[in-house]
Amino acid sequence: MTRRVPVLDLGVSTAALRPELDAAIARVLESGAFINGPDVAAFERELAAYLGVAECVGLNSGTDALVLGLRAFGIGPGDEVIVPTFSFFATAEAVSAVGARPVFADIDARTFNLDPASVAAQLGAATRAIIPVHLYGQSAAMDELLELAARHGLHVLEDAAQALGGAYRGRKLGSLGHAAAISFFPSKNLGAFGDGGVLATNQKPLAELCRELRQHGGKDKYRNERIGYNSRLDTLQAAILRVKLPHLDQAVRARRAAAARYEELLGDLKHVQLPWQDPNASHAFHQYTLRVPADRRDQVQADLAARGIQTMVYYPTPIHRLPVYRAQYSRVTLPVAEAAAGAVLSLPLWPEISRSDQEYVAQALRDLF
Ligand SMILES: *Cc1c(COP(=O)(O)O)cnc(C)c1O
């Protein structure tokens, strides 16, 4: 019988916390406060303390955290926002959703994150903001990007959806920009049992505006002052996240240990580029992503699958080449991102992955290379 190694297994950590989770869920059921219950504000305070920011605003997804963050910055039609083309679609989708225009920049081949030189080349009169993505849990080049933004008076909205638990120069990812979007999609480093997100910021007025936007654009329920959204974090999800947050650092340490084990097992392989780690940062290892020769990537993925090993391609298509954007951006070429999309492969990784699972994955790769 073939062994099976999934790309992610959430069952172990859920089982370990089950009594605490059950108690938290029961408490919400008994209170009946499903919307804006006390767990929401408590979780916002606890996550803000964890990140070292003044405010967290609970929202219904990481995508909405991007959308509401842009709206709170006052970004809309006529404005341009620079985003990496190598990310999950939501990074650009949020820009389009507020009526602004995403301007795609290329990435660094080693980090897979925004290349500050490419960002600088895309700056124009209409540029209002930059969204650096900390892809796979690895910090973007924040020193350069913050400096560029300061010089040109731009907002910086971190897309930290994959990066909770990571750090840059000793500060948590999600606390470095003017605001940050964090996602609690179940597979993320801090996963809810459904959708959820947070907008984190040190700017109190920005947080206040997001609190209005998440609730139909008014401080007061029936005194709507602007067009907003229905985008609250469910009390149930907040209660669940409060149970999980104290275990986040331990889970990220376990991810980093598993990454170190892969490095030990695969470090000498030719033709395979392992994740690069910025010495000034602490990688949150949401994903452990290899670069393999592009002409072999799909075959390698199929060969691993035949041995019961599930892998993922994040992301197979740069955003400017997706059906929704490709006509509009047909003249854009971003060669580093386009090459990366054909060559990346993410290996199984979760905090409790066993050494023997990792050895099995590594042996399979060694047989192929
Ligand atoms: C997951 C993710 C999002 C969106 O978060 P949701 O909570 O699923 O809406 C945005 N950007 C990146 C890079 C992501 O990985």
The ligand as a MOL file (V3000), in Angstrom:
LIG
                    3D

  0  0  0     0  0            999 V3000
M  V30 BEGIN CTAB
M  V30 COUNTS 15 15 0 0 0
M  V30 BEGIN ATOM
M  V30 1 C -5.2830 33.7700 1.8480 0
M  V30 2 C -4.7640 34.9920 1.2420 0
M  V30 3 C -5.5540 36.1470 1.0900 0
M  V30 4 C -7.0200 36.1620 1.3550 0
M  V30 5 O -7.4230 35.7980 2.6160 0
M  V30 6 P -8.9070 35.2370 2.8190 0
M  V30 7 O -9.0640 35.2270 4.3060 0
M  V30 8 O -8.9780 33.8890 2.2130 0
M  V30 9 O -9.8450 36.1930 2.1880 0
M  V30 10 C -4.9560 37.2810 0.5880 0
M  V30 11 N -3.6640 37.3040 0.2240 0
M  V30 12 C -2.8720 36.2190 0.3400 0
M  V30 13 C -1.4480 36.3120 -0.0620 0
M  V30 14 C -3.4010 35.0210 0.8350 0
M  V30 15 O -2.6150 33.9460 0.9210 0
M  V30 END ATOM
M  V30 BEGIN BOND
M  V30 1 1 1 2
M  V30 2 1 2 3
M  V30 3 2 2 14
M  V30 4 1 3 4
M  V30 5 2 3 10
M  V30 6 1 4 5
M  V30 7 1 5 6
M  V30 8 2 6 7
M  V30 9 1 6 8
M  V30 10 1 6 9
M  V30 11 1 10 11
M  V30 12 2 11 12
M  V30 13 1 12 13
M  V30 14 1 12 14
M  V30 15 1 14 15
M  V30 END BOND
M  V30 END CTAB
M  END
